[in-house]
Amino acid sequence: MSLGDDTGRTRTRLPEAGGDPYGGARRNGRSSSRSLVTVVGVVVLLIAAIAFANRGGGDSDEEGGDSPKAAATAPTGEKPVPAGAAGIPAGFAHDRQGAESAAANYAVTLVSADILKPDRRAEIVRQVFVADKQTSLADRFDKAYSKEFLSTIGLDENGNAAPGETYVSRTMPIGTKVTGYSDAEASVDVWCSGVFGTAGEKTTSPVTSDWFTMTLQLRWADGDWKVDSFAQKDGPAPVPGDDKASTAEEMAKAVQEYGGFTYAR
């Protein structure tokens, strides 16, 4: 599900030709002697690697280039991001790191399946946006996610899929970039991948994936980072892989069994 600053929109792609999703030739077994040699070789290499790592020293602490580095959650000792009202993370640090955390978590929320449900949407608007923008944005969301729009993606007026089907909209932030920062305001780009669509045997909108970048304008208000406005554009997207599509049952089961994450820098 892709969401812009002004309207909601969805993409539809018909499923490709069927086939055995678990097909393919069975790999030939190796001889027992060759397997034993391989296992011994791997163990020897592993022991050598551990010994080398334990030696320490060298110039391993030096970092080259200006590329962004992955950062552990709360590496500076800032408090972890707790869950706020409606289960949405809140209580972000009043610094650049906190702004990045807020932007990543809000991107997940704003392109979720919950945003399509009127009751949950009202909670999201109250939790995510600055107070003076809540009324106008609530009206715009309601118009964008009208009964007619929801019907086009196979959902009823309450944002629910038909019996036996599961609507999927999950967003995974890949990285964040602060493009402007002050103690009162911040602008953060969040590069995301996502999956969206309906898992069902008869759906015309099967679960597919997309890549997009959300730009969130944040404001420090009421002791937390809140969204003042946001926009979305496509990409950057990699060349599609050759992964075999899962069945509707597998996708629905994955959504039910795998929970999401809270993101922090």
N, C-alpha and C positions, 0 to 999 in steps of 0.2 A: 504494500500500500504506500503510495507516494503522496505526500501532503505538501502543498505550497503555501505561500503566505496568504493568498486570496481564496483559493478554491481547493477542494479535495479532488483527487483523480486516481484512477487505477489503470493498470495495464493488463491486457489479456493476451495470453499466448496459448494456442491450441496444443494439446499433447502430441508428441511425435508418435510414429508408428509403434505399435506394441511389440512384444517379444518377451522372452524369458528374462526377467531382470536379474536372475541368478544364473544365467546361462554362461557359456564359455567352456573351453576345453579344460579338463582336469589336468593339473600339473603332474608330470612324471615323477615317481618317487626316486630318490637317490639311493645308492647302495649304502649299506650300513657302515662300511669302512670309510667311505668318503664323508659321510655325515659325522663320524667320530673325529676325523681329522679337522673338519671345519669347526666343530665345537671346541676342540682343544686350542685351535688357532685363535678363536675369538676370546677365549678365557685368558690366553697369554697376552693378547693385545690389551685387554681390559685391565689386567694387573699392571702392565707397563704404564698405561694412561693414568691410573690412580697414583702410582709412584711418582710420576712426573708432576702431577698436579700438587702433590704434597710437598714437593721440593720448595715451592714458593719462589720469591725473588723475581728478578727480571724487571721488564718494563711493562708489565701487564696493566698497570694503572693508567697508563697514558692513553688518551683518546684522540683520534685524529678526525679531521673534517668537521663540518657543521651540521651533519645530518641529525635529525631528532633521535634521541635515545629513549628506549622503553624505560619506564620508571615504575618502581614498586608502589603499591598502595601506601599512602602516607609515609613517604621515605624521610620526611623532615620531622616526624614526630607529631604532626597535626592529628587531631582526633579523627577516627574513622567516620565515614558518612553514615549517619543513622537514618532509619526510616521515619518519614514524617506522616502527615495525614494522608489517608487513602493509600498507604503503603509506598508513597513516592519519596525517594531520598530527599533529605532536607538538612539544614544546619551546616552549610558549606563554609569553609575557611574564607576569611576576608582577605584574600590575596589572589595572585594569578592562578595558583594551583587550584584554589577553591572554585574559581570561575570556570576552569577547564572541567573540573568534576561536575559542576552544575550543568554545564552545556551538554556534556556526554549523557548524563542521566536524563535530562529533559528531552534530548533527541529521541531516546528510547521511548519515553512516555508519549511524545507527540505523534509518533508513527506506530502506535500500538493498536491492537484490536480494541482496547478499551475506549479509545477516543471515538469509536463509532457507536458506542452505547450512550444514549442521552444522560442517564443517571451518573455513570462514571465520568462522562465528559464534563459535567458540571463540577465534580470534585477535582478533576484535573485542572480546570481553568482556575479554580480558587487556590490551588496549591502552587501552580507553576508560574502564573502571570502576576505582574504588579497590579495593585488594587485598582488604579485608575484606568486600566485597560481591560479589566475582566468583563464588564458588561458588553462592550462593543465586540470583543472577541468571541464571547459566548454566542452572540447573535450571528456572527459570521460563520462560526462552526456549525450552528444549527442549520443555516441556509445551505452550507456546503454539503453537509451530511443529511440531506433531506430524505424523506421516505422514498422518493423517486430514485435518488442516487443509490441508496442502500439496496433497492430492488434490483438495480442493474448489476450488482455484484453478488446477488443471491442471498441477501440478508433481509430480515423483516424490519419493521420500523423501530424495533428495540436493539438493532444491531446483532441479532442472533441468526445463526445459520439454520437451514432446514434440518429436521430430525435426521440423524444419521450422518450429518456432515459437520465439519469443523472449520471455522474461518481462522486463518493464520495471518498474523502480521507481527513479525519479530524484527527488531533492529539491533545491529551489532556495531557499535563504534569501533573504527579501525585506528583512529588517531585524532588528536585535536591540535588546533593552531590558534594562538591568541593574536588577533590582528589589531587590537587596540585595548588599552587598559588604563584605568585610573581607579582611585579608591571608591568612586561613585558609579562607574560604568565600565563595561567590558564588552568586547566583540570577539566572539569565538567561532571558528569554523570547525565543524565535526564531520569527518569523513566516515561514511557508514556503508555497510552492506546490510541487506535485509532479505527476508523471505515473506511473501504475501500471496494470498489466494485462498481458495476453498478446497479442502481435502474431502473429496466425495466421489463416488463412482460415476455419478451423472453430471458432475459440474462442468460448466463451460469456462470456468476461471480457475484452472488448476494452480497449485502452489508453484511459484516461480521465484526467481531471485533478481535483485537489482542493486545498483551502486549509486550513491548520491552523496552530496555534501550539503549539510544544513549550516546556515549562518544564523547564530543567535545573538541578538543584542540584549545584554543583561544589565540590570540595574540593582545596586545594593539597596534593599528596602526591607524594613522590619527585621533587621538583623540577619538577612540571608540574601543570596543571589536569586533574583527573579527575572523572568523573561519579559522584556519590553516589546520586542517584535522578533520575527524570524522569517527566513526565506529558505528556499531549497532549489538546488539545481542538480542535473544528472552528472554522474561520474565523480572522479576518474574511475573507469571500469577496466578490469583486466580482460584478456582474451578468454572466452568461455572454455572451460575444460570439457572433457569427454565423460564426465561422471554419468552413470546410469540413473535415471529418475526413479525415486522410490514410489511405491504404491500409495494410494490414498490412505489406506489403513495404516501404513508405516508412518506417514507424515502426521496423521492425527494422533497416533500413539506417542510420537516424539514430543509433540506439543504438550501432551498431558503429563509426560514423565520427566521432561527436562525443564527445570526452572531457569529464570533469567539471572542476571548479575546486577550488582550495584557497582558503578564505575567511579574510580577515584584516581587522582594523580599523586 
